[in-house]
Amino acid sequence: MTTIDQEVQYVRSLLAGTIRKRKKKPKIRMWIINNMLLFTVIWQLFLVIVVGLCEWLFSNEDAVLYTAIVLGSFIQFVQLVFIIITSIKLVKQLKHRTASGWFLVQSYLSVIILFSGIYTLIFQINDDLFYSTTLTTDESKPASIFTIYTVFLYFSGTSMSTGMLE
C-alpha cells in the first residue's frame, strides 16, 4: 500500500510542478558549440599548412596533389559533418528561441570557411573549373595554396553575403 501512495504522491507533485524532470545530457558539449568557429578555423588552417608544407618540401607535383586531395577530402568531410550536427542544434535553439547571437555568427562564418575549403579542394582536383588571374602564376603552375585559399575565402564570403540580400 505504501508504494501506491508513493506513486500517487509522485504523480501529484509532477502535476503541481514541484518535481521537474531531469534534463537530458547534451549530445554535443557546450564548449564545442561555443567554440565552433575556432574549430573550423583550426581544421582549415591545418589543411592549408600541411598542403603548403608539401608544396615546399616535395618537387613532385603529383605527391602534393594526392596529399591535398586525400587530406582535403577527409578534413572537409569531418568539417561538413560537424557543421551539419551544429546546424541541427541551431535549428532546435531557434525553435525554442534560445539561440544566441554569437552562435548564429559562428554558424554563418563556419559555413563560409567550409565552402572556401571545398572550393580549394575542387580547384586542387581540377584547376580548369575556376578561372582567375590570381589563381595561376603562369600557364604551367598554379599559385600557392595560401593564395588559392584566400581567393576562395573571398569568393565564398561574397557568395554568402550576396545570396542573403536577394
C-alpha positions in Angstrom: 0.0 0.0 0.0 2.9 2.4 0.7 4.2 2.0 -2.9 0.9 3.0 -4.3 0.8 6.1 -2.0 4.3 7.0 -3.0 3.3 6.7 -6.7 0.2 8.9 -6.2 2.3 11.5 -4.3 4.9 11.5 -7.1 2.2 12.0 -9.8 0.6 14.8 -7.7 4.0 16.5 -7.3 4.6 16.2 -11.1 1.3 17.8 -11.8 1.8 20.5 -9.3 5.3 21.3 -10.8 7.3 20.8 -7.6 9.3 17.9 -9.1 10.8 18.5 -12.5 12.0 16.0 -15.0 15.8 15.7 -15.2 17.3 17.5 -18.1 18.9 15.3 -20.8 22.6 15.5 -21.2 23.5 17.4 -24.3 24.8 15.3 -27.2 27.3 17.9 -28.0 29.3 19.6 -25.3 28.6 23.3 -24.9 32.3 24.3 -25.1 32.4 22.7 -28.6 29.3 24.7 -29.7 30.6 27.9 -28.1 33.9 27.5 -30.0 32.6 26.2 -33.3 34.3 29.0 -35.3 37.6 28.3 -33.6 37.4 24.6 -34.5 36.5 25.4 -38.1 39.5 27.8 -38.4 41.9 25.3 -36.8 40.8 22.5 -39.2 41.1 24.7 -42.3 44.5 26.1 -41.2 45.8 22.6 -40.6 44.8 21.6 -44.1 46.4 24.8 -45.7 49.6 24.5 -43.7 50.1 20.8 -44.4 49.5 21.3 -48.1 51.7 24.4 -48.1 54.5 22.3 -46.4 54.1 19.6 -49.0 54.4 22.2 -51.8 57.5 23.5 -50.2 59.1 20.1 -49.4 58.2 18.0 -52.5 59.2 18.8 -56.0 56.8 16.2 -57.4 53.5 17.9 -58.2 51.6 14.6 -58.1 52.6 13.9 -54.5 51.4 17.4 -53.5 48.2 16.9 -55.4 47.4 13.5 -53.9 48.2 14.7 -50.4 45.9 17.7 -50.9 43.1 15.6 -52.3 43.2 12.9 -49.6 43.8 15.1 -46.6 41.4 17.8 -48.0 38.6 15.3 -48.6 39.0 13.9 -45.1 39.1 17.3 -43.4 36.2 18.7 -45.5 34.1 15.7 -44.7 34.7 15.9 -41.0 34.0 19.7 -41.1 30.8 19.2 -43.1 29.5 16.6 -40.5 30.4 18.9 -37.7 28.6 21.8 -39.3 25.5 19.7 -40.0 25.4 18.5 -36.4 25.7 22.0 -35.0 23.2 23.3 -37.6 20.7 20.8 -36.2 21.4 22.2 -32.8 20.9 25.7 -34.1 17.5 24.8 -35.6 16.5 23.4 -32.2 17.7 26.5 -30.5 15.8 28.7 -33.0 12.7 26.7 -32.4 12.9 27.2 -28.7 14.1 30.8 -29.1 17.3 30.2 -27.1 19.8 30.7 -29.9 22.5 33.2 -29.0 23.7 35.8 -31.5 27.3 34.6 -31.2 26.2 31.0 -32.2 24.5 32.5 -35.2 27.6 34.4 -36.2 29.8 31.3 -35.7 27.5 29.2 -37.8 27.5 31.7 -40.6 31.3 32.2 -40.7 31.9 28.5 -40.3 29.9 27.8 -43.4 31.9 30.4 -45.3 35.1 28.8 -44.2 33.9 25.3 -45.0 32.9 26.3 -48.5 36.2 28.0 -49.2 37.9 24.8 -48.2 35.7 22.8 -50.5 36.3 25.2 -53.4 40.1 24.9 -52.7 39.8 21.1 -52.8 37.9 21.2 -56.1 40.5 23.5 -57.5 43.2 21.2 -56.5 41.5 18.3 -58.2 40.7 20.2 -61.5 42.0 23.7 -61.9 40.2 24.2 -65.1 36.9 24.6 -63.3 37.7 28.1 -61.9 39.2 30.9 -63.8 41.0 33.8 -62.1 44.2 35.6 -62.8 45.3 35.3 -59.2 44.9 31.5 -59.2 47.7 30.9 -61.7 51.2 32.4 -61.6 51.9 31.3 -65.2 50.5 28.9 -67.7 52.1 25.8 -66.2 51.9 26.2 -62.4 49.0 27.2 -60.1 49.6 29.7 -57.3 50.4 28.6 -53.8 47.8 27.0 -51.6 47.7 30.1 -49.4 46.8 32.3 -52.4 44.2 29.9 -53.7 42.6 29.5 -50.3 42.5 33.3 -49.8 40.8 33.8 -53.2 38.2 31.2 -52.4 37.6 32.6 -48.9 36.8 35.9 -50.6 34.6 34.1 -53.2 32.8 32.1 -50.5 32.2 35.2 -48.4 30.8 37.3 -51.3 28.7 34.4 -52.4 27.1 34.0 -48.9 26.6 37.7 -48.4 25.0 38.4 -51.8 22.8 35.4 -51.6 21.3 36.8 -48.4 20.5 40.1 -50.0 18.2 38.7 -52.7 
